[in-house]
Amino acid sequence: MMIPFVDLKAQYEAIREEVNAAVLRVIESAQFVLGPEVEAFEREFAAYCGARHCVAVNSGTSALHLALLAGGVGAGDEVITVSHTFVATAAAVRHAGARPVFADIDPKTCLIDPAKIEAAITERTRAVMPVHLYGRCADMDAIAEIAARHDLTVIEDAAQAHGAGYKGRRAGSLAPLACFSFYPGKNLGAYGEGGAITTESEETARVLRELRDHGQSRKYHHERVGYNYRLDGIQGAVLRVKLGRLDAWTEARRAHAAEYRRLLADAAGVRLLGDVSYENAPVHHIFPVFAPRRDELAEHLRREGVSTGIHYPVPVHLQKAFADLGVREGALPETERAARETLSLPMYAELPRESLARVADAVRRFGAEAARA
Ligand SMILES: *Cc1c(COP(=O)(O)O)cnc(C)c1O
């Protein structure tokens, strides 16, 4: 029996009655787009993040796009972000008409290196978009300090970081704008696509609400050209059910991560993510290990019945879609090394303890065999 990488069916089993009732409620009300369930979710998720406003949209990518527009980013601007991320981070910058500029990561944490941000700033730089990769917050105080000195907007890509803590606050309240994805496999996932932007500013929230709904301030009155980025009522209802469970699921992920770290502390042939220097509480969207012989390790684990993932195998700057940026191989050495060496182990709240031990054993056997060879 293969140990899956994630198991959304196991999660559904635990919430089946509640989710079914919530979905039926929407169908019977026929409020299929936005509507009361989405509005209630927006209030509840804003409160959860410690932000004043939440604007729900139809994906994390849409959230990033609108946050950039609301942050004043447009044609000719540059946005500093990372290349070691899901492609959507950089694609959204393109959607806004701007140019992504990549800062290398800190190899110990796989998060943006604040020291590299300063060096990437030009007179065109308009915003910085750190990614809370794998569910751990970037060093937002250090980033805010640089941004304030250069008059830049900061936008959190918190697509992997629902509930992640930073110095007693949560992702979604650490910058003027923050973006979440509710893609099914994320820590808080819809039953389809979904996303949201959180902000402190009422005016920004109003602009975001217009932008997600064809720029209209009231029905058929269009203040600007907007988008159809509305969230479905069914997704709002499902997300409300799941938000109530999120903290318990996060605690389970934290326990799994602690157990992995204990079991793999002295494993040969693999490295674990290093600690950050600031107070933080990660939510372990992904549990990565790093191995110079990553592809062999993945194959070994597959033969031992363990599914793995790679987040992400090709950095954004080396993707064909971004070739026009002219960033060549070798330009971001830590990002490129992470892409070559990273391997994601199974991680989800319902992961049984025995499976976790089986995964760790299989990883340790690979290291032991490699050491003998
Ligand atoms: C998932 C993800 C996104 C995009 O979200 P979608 O809902 O898939 O559009 C953006 N950034 C990061 C870091 C992600 O992991």
The ligand as an ORCA input file, in Angstrom:
! r2SCAN-3c Opt
* xyz 0 1
  C      -0.893     27.708     -4.586
  C      -0.016     28.908     -4.682
  C      -0.386     30.051     -5.424
  C      -1.555     30.085     -6.366
  O      -2.788     29.757     -5.861
  P      -3.936     29.168     -6.810
  O      -5.113     29.123     -5.897
  O      -3.500     27.826     -7.281
  O      -4.127     30.109     -7.939
  C       0.433     31.161     -5.349
  N       1.565     31.167     -4.635
  C       1.966     30.086     -3.944
  C       3.227     30.159     -3.142
  C       1.205     28.917     -3.954
  O       1.621     27.844     -3.270
*
